[in-house]
């Protein structure tokens, strides 16, 4: 994470038809790979990542989760 504000939207979004497609959710999740899932609207508490992970589970998609490129996310 950096001190700069994120340009991504982190809040949950209204579901739309494209969110029923595995590839759409996978691509959207990739853009939030450095976020921490939560119920907020920041990179540290990302409602969008939580929503996308819920959709992945709900639909039974088993593609691998994108690995974060931020070193802080890799720490236990």
Secondary structure, 3 states (H helix, E strand, C coil): CCCCCCCCCCCCCCCCHHHHCHHHHHHHHHHCCCCCECCCEECCEEHHHHHHHHHHHHHCCCCCCCCCCCHHHHCC
